[in-house]
Amino acid sequence: MADTETPRMPDVYRARRNLTGKIRRTPLVDSPALSERTGVPVALKLEHHQITGSFKLRGATNAVVNLAPAEAEKGVVAVSTGNHGRGLAHAARQAGVRCVVCMSRLVPANKVEGIRRLGAEVRIVGESQDDAQVEVDRLVAEAGMTMVPPFDHPDVIAGQGTLGLEIVEEAPEVETVIVPLSGGGLIAGVALAVKSTNPRARVIGVTMARGAAMYESQRAGKPVPVTERPSLADALGGGIGLDNRYTFAMVRDLVDDIVLLSEQEIAEGIRHAYWQERQIVEGSGAVGLGALLAGHVEPRGTTVVLLSGGNIDMTQHAGLINGETVVPTEPA
Ligand SMILES: *Cc1c(COP(=O)(O)O)cnc(C)c1O
């Protein structure tokens, strides 16, 4: 796995070749409901229909394909809130590579099971991603495994960037792209690809107000730690890494704005996806919808909303779409 410098467009094109035949090219569909509501053409990138249910398969597959033979032999390991683990487990199994995923106890049960079913070994450690990271570091040091990080790696960012390529190919006139944001691998790759073809397009990140690591870090001018808190957007939890090497700078340079959503606004995104768009989207995947609906993004020009994942517990989903106020409670 090459680990050199900030990814650029040739890396995204190489990632696209690496991913050919291994991932789905997901549809971009018009949203009449949101177009009418906002007064601009709105389209949805249905990436929750990706194999394994989220875009994380793209970055993980690119990283696995780029492993040197000696690395592939020892296997890959990751800390994950779920979707990265699923993506990596699938990518590793496709390539015949061993995979261990470490995660904290905050991760929902459906995500843990999903990863096991994809053939990875799961280790549950501690209360935070930082605790899980300690176990990952041990496996790297003692078993010689290669860590594939969920966002802060050139191969991962370039892999996520293939989504940006698909968006500009199908909607070359796009002026606004709304992207869920946590560690920033997704938005860094997408912004790189979108702005290289369409420099005037706005790329806007959306995250939850509860523990907005990248937002707080950009405000502070350097990576800062945040307290992890339960959220409907559970895949957006966690810090950006105090030793962040790529995504902090790329977000600073390429992203136009970051908006924050309340838990109620995230719930509205999930509900809109279901009742108006007939899509089952997890909280993290629905924040772009929530941002538009709440009026946090000023509608301008052709707008693409990226629906990044669909791995939601179906009991929780049923409650939400039937109007229950399902805001995760803080531990005492
Ligand atoms: C990981 C994830 C995100 C955030 O991606 P980053 O690269 O960490 O910013 C958004 N949505 C879903 C569904 C995810 O799994």
The ligand as an SDF file (V2000), in Angstrom:
LIG
                    3D

 15 15  0  0  0  0  0  0  0  0999 V2000
  -17.5490    6.8550    7.0810 C   0  0  0  0  0  0  0  0  0  0  0  0
  -18.8450    7.3930    6.6540 C   0  0  0  0  0  0  0  0  0  0  0  0
  -19.0070    8.7700    6.3970 C   0  0  0  0  0  0  0  0  0  0  0  0
  -17.8990    9.7870    6.6080 C   0  0  0  0  0  0  0  0  0  0  0  0
  -16.7610    9.5400    5.8150 O   0  0  0  0  0  0  0  0  0  0  0  0
  -15.3810   10.2370    6.1750 P   0  0  0  0  0  0  0  0  0  0  0  0
  -14.4500    9.8310    5.0720 O   0  0  0  0  0  0  0  0  0  0  0  0
  -14.9430    9.7110    7.5040 O   0  0  0  0  0  0  0  0  0  0  0  0
  -15.6180   11.7040    6.2300 O   0  0  0  0  0  0  0  0  0  0  0  0
  -20.2390    9.1890    5.9240 C   0  0  0  0  0  0  0  0  0  0  0  0
  -21.2720    8.3360    5.7560 N   0  0  0  0  0  0  0  0  0  0  0  0
  -21.1570    7.0200    6.0060 C   0  0  0  0  0  0  0  0  0  0  0  0
  -22.3370    6.1550    5.7930 C   0  0  0  0  0  0  0  0  0  0  0  0
  -19.9430    6.5010    6.4630 C   0  0  0  0  0  0  0  0  0  0  0  0
  -19.8310    5.2030    6.7090 O   0  0  0  0  0  0  0  0  0  0  0  0
  1  2  1  0
  2  3  1  0
  2 14  2  0
  3  4  1  0
  3 10  2  0
  4  5  1  0
  5  6  1  0
  6  7  2  0
  6  8  1  0
  6  9  1  0
 10 11  1  0
 11 12  2  0
 12 13  1  0
 12 14  1  0
 14 15  1  0
M  END
$$$$
